[in-house]
């Protein structure tokens, strides 16, 4: 009986959290948490002379991976709002979407990874896999359900040939 109750609780939690936290806000919140950890738990610092250059390069790639797909969405006049995936009017499969179904989220992950490198703090860096797990479960899965319902066979064909991340 507890197992059924746990499953019901998980489903209720999923309904509450699915596609509710805007990914840019998640990025900012995790970035702020990383900074706070790096300031208040200084014993886990890892620095290297080239780390800032690597962090800057990752940040540039992250900005491009996040921004270029938005232009593609704009060109086909479909929504970029991640909280309303059912409002999509087109299935974008060109540009960076040929190599990743979620290049904007790849961009967010790269930006957070760049921040982790810049901070040079081992514990703060744990926010990067946390971000990926959150996005996969509470953002990407609801989006994929909406795209499947809206675009059916076209979505399923796209999903089988293009990976979720990279």
C-alpha positions in Angstrom: 0.0 0.0 0.0 2.9 2.4 0.7 4.2 1.8 -2.8 0.9 3.0 -4.3 0.9 6.0 -2.0 4.5 6.8 -3.0 3.6 6.5 -6.7 0.7 8.8 -6.2 2.9 11.3 -4.4 5.4 11.2 -7.2 2.7 11.8 -9.8 1.3 14.7 -7.9 4.8 16.2 -7.5 5.4 15.7 -11.2 2.2 17.6 -12.1 3.3 20.5 -9.8 6.8 20.7 -11.1 6.5 19.7 -14.8 7.4 22.8 -17.0 6.8 25.2 -14.1 10.3 26.7 -13.5 11.6 28.7 -16.4 15.0 27.2 -17.5 16.6 30.7 -17.4 15.5 31.1 -13.8 16.8 27.6 -13.0 20.2 28.7 -14.5 20.3 31.9 -12.4 19.2 30.1 -9.2 21.8 27.4 -9.6 24.4 30.0 -10.5 23.7 32.0 -7.4 23.8 28.8 -5.3 27.2 27.9 -6.8 28.5 31.4 -6.0 27.2 31.2 -2.4 28.9 27.8 -1.9 32.1 29.0 -3.3 32.1 32.0 -0.9 31.0 30.1 2.2 32.8 26.8 1.7 36.2 27.9 0.5 38.1 24.7 1.1 37.2 23.0 -2.2 38.8 25.5 -4.6 40.5 24.1 -7.7 42.3 26.6 -9.8 44.5 26.4 -12.9 46.1 29.2 -14.9 44.1 28.4 -18.1 40.8 27.9 -16.4 39.4 31.4 -17.1 40.1 31.1 -20.8 38.4 27.7 -20.9 35.4 29.1 -19.0 35.2 32.0 -21.4 35.2 29.8 -24.4 32.5 27.5 -22.9 30.4 30.6 -22.1 30.6 31.8 -25.7 29.6 28.4 -27.1 26.8 28.2 -24.5 25.5 31.7 -25.5 25.5 30.7 -29.2 23.9 27.3 -28.4 21.2 29.1 -26.5 20.7 32.0 -28.8 20.9 30.6 -32.4 17.9 28.2 -31.9 15.8 31.1 -30.7 16.4 32.8 -34.1 15.3 29.5 -35.8 12.1 29.4 -33.7 11.5 33.1 -34.6 11.9 32.4 -38.3 9.2 29.7 -38.4 7.1 31.8 -35.9 6.8 29.2 -33.2 6.9 29.6 -29.5 10.2 29.6 -27.6 8.3 29.6 -24.3 9.4 26.5 -22.5 6.4 26.7 -20.1 3.9 26.2 -22.9 5.3 23.6 -25.3 1.8 22.8 -26.5 1.7 26.2 -28.2 4.3 25.1 -30.7 3.2 25.6 -34.3 6.2 24.1 -36.0 8.7 21.3 -35.3 12.1 22.9 -35.6 14.6 20.3 -37.0 17.2 22.4 -38.8 20.2 24.4 -37.6 21.5 23.2 -34.2 18.4 21.1 -33.9 20.0 18.7 -36.4 22.6 17.6 -33.7 20.5 18.1 -30.5 16.8 18.1 -29.8 17.6 20.6 -27.0 20.4 23.0 -28.0 19.0 25.8 -25.9 19.3 23.6 -22.8 22.8 22.4 -23.9 23.6 26.1 -24.0 22.3 26.6 -20.4 24.4 23.6 -19.2 27.5 25.0 -21.0 26.9 28.4 -19.3 26.6 26.8 -15.9 29.7 24.7 -16.5 31.6 27.8 -17.5 30.5 29.5 -14.3 31.6 26.4 -12.3 35.0 26.5 -14.0 35.3 30.2 -13.4 34.4 29.8 -9.7 36.9 26.8 -9.5 34.9 25.2 -6.7 34.5 21.4 -6.7 31.2 21.3 -4.7 29.6 24.1 -6.6 30.3 22.2 -9.8 27.8 19.6 -8.7 25.1 22.0 -9.7 25.8 21.2 -13.4 24.6 17.6 -13.2 21.7 18.7 -11.0 20.7 21.2 -13.7 20.8 18.5 -16.3 18.7 16.1 -14.2 16.2 18.8 -13.5 15.9 19.8 -17.1 15.6 16.2 -18.3 12.9 15.3 -15.8 10.8 18.4 -15.3 11.3 20.3 -18.6 12.3 18.1 -21.4 9.9 15.2 -20.7 6.8 17.4 -20.5 8.0 19.1 -23.7 8.5 15.8 -25.5 5.0 14.6 -24.5 3.5 17.8 -25.9 5.5 17.6 -29.1 4.5 13.9 -29.5 0.8 14.8 -29.1 1.1 17.7 -31.5 3.4 16.4 -34.2 3.0 12.6 -33.9 4.9 10.7 -36.5 7.1 13.6 -37.5 8.2 14.1 -33.9 8.8 10.3 -33.4 11.0 10.2 -36.5 13.0 13.3 -35.4 13.4 11.8 -31.9 14.8 8.6 -33.2 17.5 10.3 -35.4 18.6 13.2 -33.1 19.8 12.8 -29.5 18.3 14.6 -26.6 21.5 16.4 -25.6 24.4 15.8 -28.0 
